[in-house]
Amino acid sequence: MSDYLSAESDFLAAIAVAPYPSGYFWLGRTRERLGNLNGAADAYRKALAMQPSMIDAKDRLDALVSGRPIPFLDQSKN
C-alpha cells in the first residue's frame, strides 16, 4: 500500500505500453508522494494534453505551480 517506488515503476510500464490520461494522473500522484514535484507536474501536463477536461490533474498542477501542493489525505484516519 505504501510502496510508491514500485507504483511509479508500474505506472511507467503501463503508460509505455498504452498511454492514457489516468495513468499519467496516477503517476503524478505517486511522484508527489515521493517528493518528485517536477516529475509530478510533468505527468499532470501529459494527462492534460491528452484530456484537457481532467479537473483533478489541472487542480493538482495548478497547486504545484503555485507552490502550494494539495496535501494527501491521511489514510490512517479513515
N, CA, C and O of each residue as an XYZ file, in Angstrom:
312
protein
N       0.810     -1.207      0.000
C       0.000      0.000      0.000
C       0.850      1.266      0.000
O       0.404      2.291     -0.516
N       2.039      1.230      0.552
C       2.869      2.429      0.599
C       4.153      2.265     -0.192
O       5.128      2.967      0.079
N       4.185      1.378     -1.146
C       5.387      1.155     -1.951
C       5.303      2.023     -3.202
O       5.008      1.537     -4.294
N       5.567      3.313     -3.022
C       5.403      4.273     -4.096
C       6.442      4.111     -5.191
O       6.156      4.427     -6.346
N       7.637      3.630     -4.872
C       8.631      3.383     -5.914
C       8.156      2.293     -6.868
O       8.312      2.420     -8.082
N       7.587      1.239     -6.335
C       7.044      0.178     -7.191
C       5.840      0.682     -7.980
O       5.668      0.333     -9.148
N       5.020      1.489     -7.353
C       3.858      2.045     -8.048
C       4.309      2.923     -9.211
O       3.749      2.847    -10.304
N       5.312      3.749     -8.978
C       5.836      4.597    -10.048
C       6.325      3.739    -11.218
O       6.029      4.024    -12.379
N       7.066      2.704    -10.899
C       7.563      1.791    -11.927
C       6.418      1.145    -12.698
O       6.471      1.035    -13.923
N       5.393      0.722    -11.983
C       4.238      0.095    -12.622
C       3.499      1.071    -13.543
O       3.109      0.701    -14.651
N       3.306      2.300    -13.094
C       2.631      3.287    -13.943
C       3.461      3.612    -15.174
O       2.918      3.754    -16.270
N       4.774      3.731    -15.004
C       5.642      3.987    -16.156
C       5.559      2.856    -17.174
O       5.511      3.099    -18.380
N       5.544      1.625    -16.685
C       5.436      0.478    -17.589
C       4.095      0.479    -18.304
O       4.029      0.196    -19.500
N       3.045      0.789    -17.598
C       1.703      0.783    -18.189
C       1.561      1.849    -19.269
O       1.035      1.567    -20.346
N       2.020      3.063    -19.002
C       1.857      4.120    -19.997
C       2.831      3.973    -21.154
O       2.612      4.546    -22.221
N       3.901      3.215    -20.962
C       4.799      2.918    -22.084
C       4.101      2.012    -23.094
O       4.337      2.120    -24.297
N       3.249      1.127    -22.607
C       2.512      0.204    -23.465
C       1.270      0.886    -24.041
O       1.001      0.776    -25.237
N       0.524      1.580    -23.203
C      -0.727      2.215    -23.619
C      -0.897      3.526    -22.865
O      -1.490      3.547    -21.786
N      -0.382      4.624    -23.423
C      -0.519      5.917    -22.741
C      -1.995      6.300    -22.579
O      -2.774      6.224    -23.530
N      -2.358      6.702    -21.391
C      -3.727      7.117    -21.131
C      -3.713      8.164    -20.021
O      -2.849      8.118    -19.145
N      -4.653      9.103    -20.043
C      -4.638     10.229    -19.099
C      -4.619      9.818    -17.637
O      -3.854     10.374    -16.850
N      -5.440      8.862    -17.266
C      -5.475      8.498    -15.846
C      -4.177      7.829    -15.411
O      -3.809      7.917    -14.240
N      -3.485      7.174    -16.311
C      -2.173      6.606    -15.979
C      -1.179      7.708    -15.639
O      -0.427      7.605    -14.670
N      -1.184      8.763    -16.449
C      -0.306      9.901    -16.150
C      -0.734     10.609    -14.867
O       0.108     11.058    -14.088
N      -2.044     10.706    -14.650
C      -2.514     11.332    -13.416
C      -1.994     10.579    -12.194
O      -1.462     11.191    -11.267
N      -2.146      9.254    -12.189
C      -1.715      8.478    -11.030
C      -0.192      8.415    -10.919
O       0.345      8.269     -9.820
N       0.496      8.523    -12.036
C       1.956      8.663    -11.984
C       2.298      9.970    -11.266
O       3.205     10.014    -10.436
N       1.569     11.021    -11.593
C       1.782     12.300    -10.922
C       1.523     12.220     -9.426
O       2.306     12.731     -8.626
N       0.434     11.583     -9.052
C       0.138     11.433     -7.619
C       1.248     10.668     -6.910
O       1.668     11.033     -5.812
N       1.714      9.609     -7.548
C       2.783      8.795     -6.965
C       4.051      9.616     -6.814
O       4.715      9.559     -5.779
N       4.385     10.377     -7.840
C       5.597     11.199     -7.773
C       5.469     12.288     -6.719
O       6.452     12.627     -6.061
N       4.291     12.831     -6.550
C       4.095     13.800     -5.462
C       4.426     13.151     -4.129
O       5.136     13.724     -3.302
N       3.908     11.959     -3.934
C       4.131     11.253     -2.667
C       5.616     10.970     -2.438
O       6.090     10.941     -1.303
N       6.341     10.762     -3.546
C       7.783     10.515     -3.451
C       8.586     11.816     -3.302
O       9.798     11.781     -3.091
N       7.908     12.949     -3.413
C       8.596     14.232     -3.293
C       9.172     14.734     -4.604
O       9.902     15.725     -4.610
N       8.864     14.077     -5.716
C       9.340     14.481     -7.036
C       8.289     15.400     -7.656
O       7.511     14.982     -8.513
N       8.278     16.647     -7.214
C       7.230     17.571     -7.632
C       7.363     17.980     -9.090
O       6.352     18.185     -9.761
N       8.591     18.105     -9.599
C       8.766     18.418    -11.017
C       8.270     17.268    -11.884
O       7.611     17.492    -12.900
N       8.581     16.054    -11.492
C       8.105     14.883    -12.216
C       6.592     14.760    -12.160
O       5.959     14.364    -13.139
N       6.014     15.100    -11.016
C       4.554     15.076    -10.867
C       3.915     16.089    -11.804
O       2.944     15.779    -12.495
N       4.462     17.305    -11.825
C       3.920     18.344    -12.703
C       3.994     17.914    -14.161
O       3.055     18.143    -14.923
N       5.091     17.299    -14.552
C       5.240     16.803    -15.923
C       4.169     15.761    -16.246
O       3.580     15.788    -17.327
N       3.920     14.859    -15.324
C       2.899     13.828    -15.533
C       1.516     14.459    -15.653
O       0.727     14.045    -16.503
N       1.207     15.450    -14.822
C      -0.088     16.122    -14.909
C      -0.238     16.853    -16.248
O      -1.316     16.855    -16.843
N       0.845     17.471    -16.716
C       0.796     18.147    -18.017
C       0.494     17.154    -19.140
O      -0.277     17.458    -20.050
N       1.098     15.981    -19.076
C       0.841     14.956    -20.095
C      -0.596     14.467    -20.031
O      -1.223     14.240    -21.065
N      -1.122     14.303    -18.820
C      -2.521     13.900    -18.676
C      -3.431     14.954    -19.295
O      -4.380     14.622    -20.005
N      -3.139     16.223    -19.026
C      -3.975     17.307    -19.543
C      -3.839     17.482    -21.050
O      -4.787     17.901    -21.715
N      -2.665     17.163    -21.593
C      -2.500     17.230    -23.042
C      -3.398     16.208    -23.734
O      -3.893     16.444    -24.837
N      -3.600     15.075    -23.075
C      -4.443     14.022    -23.632
C      -5.918     14.242    -23.333
O      -6.785     13.886    -24.132
N      -6.195     14.832    -22.171
C      -7.586     15.049    -21.749
C      -7.673     16.394    -21.023
O      -7.619     16.442    -19.795
N      -7.806     17.476    -21.779
C      -7.808     18.817    -21.176
C      -8.893     19.048    -20.122
O      -8.776     19.967    -19.311
N      -9.925     18.244    -20.124
C     -11.016     18.427    -19.162
C     -10.778     17.704    -17.835
O     -11.666     17.691    -16.983
N      -9.610     17.108    -17.642
C      -9.327     16.367    -16.407
C      -9.084     17.357    -15.264
O      -7.966     17.831    -15.061
N     -10.147     17.655    -14.531
C     -10.120     18.671    -13.471
C      -9.122     18.327    -12.363
O      -8.401     19.208    -11.894
N      -9.067     17.072    -11.941
C      -8.151     16.688    -10.861
C      -6.702     16.969    -11.243
O      -5.934     17.476    -10.425
N      -6.324     16.648    -12.469
C      -4.952     16.901    -12.917
C      -4.685     18.403    -12.977
O      -3.614     18.865    -12.585
N      -5.659     19.157    -13.469
C      -5.494     20.612    -13.537
C      -5.353     21.210    -12.149
O      -4.483     22.053    -11.928
N      -6.180     20.798    -11.223
C      -6.106     21.319     -9.857
C      -4.766     21.011     -9.213
O      -4.169     21.879     -8.576
N      -4.288     19.783     -9.372
C      -3.017     19.404     -8.747
C      -1.863     20.133     -9.418
O      -0.939     20.576     -8.736
N      -1.894     20.268    -10.741
C      -0.845     21.004    -11.439
C      -0.842     22.464    -11.005
O       0.215     23.020    -10.704
N      -2.009     23.085    -10.971
C      -2.089     24.484    -10.534
C      -1.520     24.650     -9.127
O      -0.811     25.620     -8.860
N      -1.818     23.731     -8.239
C      -1.315     23.804     -6.866
C       0.212     23.670     -6.840
O       0.887     24.394     -6.108
N       0.748     22.753     -7.631
C       2.206     22.585     -7.663
C       2.888     23.818     -8.227
O       3.892     24.276     -7.681
N       2.357     24.358     -9.309
C       2.950     25.528     -9.945
C       2.896     26.737     -9.020
O       3.808     27.563     -9.020
N       1.833     26.842     -8.236
C       1.687     27.973     -7.322
C       2.543     27.828     -6.064
O       2.682     28.770     -5.284
N       3.116     26.636     -5.876
C       3.930     26.414     -4.681
C       3.133     25.986     -3.472
O       3.658     25.952     -2.359
N       1.867     25.657     -3.678
C       1.004     25.211     -2.580
C       0.421     23.843     -2.913
O      -0.771     23.731     -3.201
N       1.252     22.802     -2.875
C       0.735     21.467     -3.211
C      -0.447     21.086     -2.329
O      -0.509     21.438     -1.152
N      -1.372     20.363     -2.925
C      -2.533     19.855     -2.198
C      -2.073     18.671     -1.363
O      -1.506     17.724     -1.909
N      -2.301     18.697     -0.054
C      -1.834     17.577      0.770
C      -2.597     16.292      0.479
O      -3.758     16.313      0.070
N      -1.920     15.189      0.700
C      -2.568     13.902      0.600
C      -3.412     13.681      1.843
O      -3.062     14.140      2.930
N      -4.518     12.981      1.681
C      -5.342     12.641      2.837
C      -4.597     11.639      3.702
O      -3.898     10.764      3.192
N      -4.746     11.771      4.990
C      -4.144     10.815      5.915
C      -5.042      9.587      5.948
O      -6.080      9.595      6.609
N      -4.651      8.538      5.243
C      -5.467      7.342      5.135
C      -5.629      6.610      6.457
O      -6.564      5.824      6.607
N      -4.743      6.846      7.421
C      -4.830      6.148      8.699
C      -6.033      6.630      9.518
O      -6.437      5.963     10.470
N      -6.607      7.783      9.157
C      -7.735      8.316      9.904
C      -9.071      7.845      9.350
O     -10.117      8.138      9.929
N      -9.050      7.125      8.243
C     -10.300      6.658      7.633
C     -10.691      5.307      8.137
O     -11.719      4.768      7.725
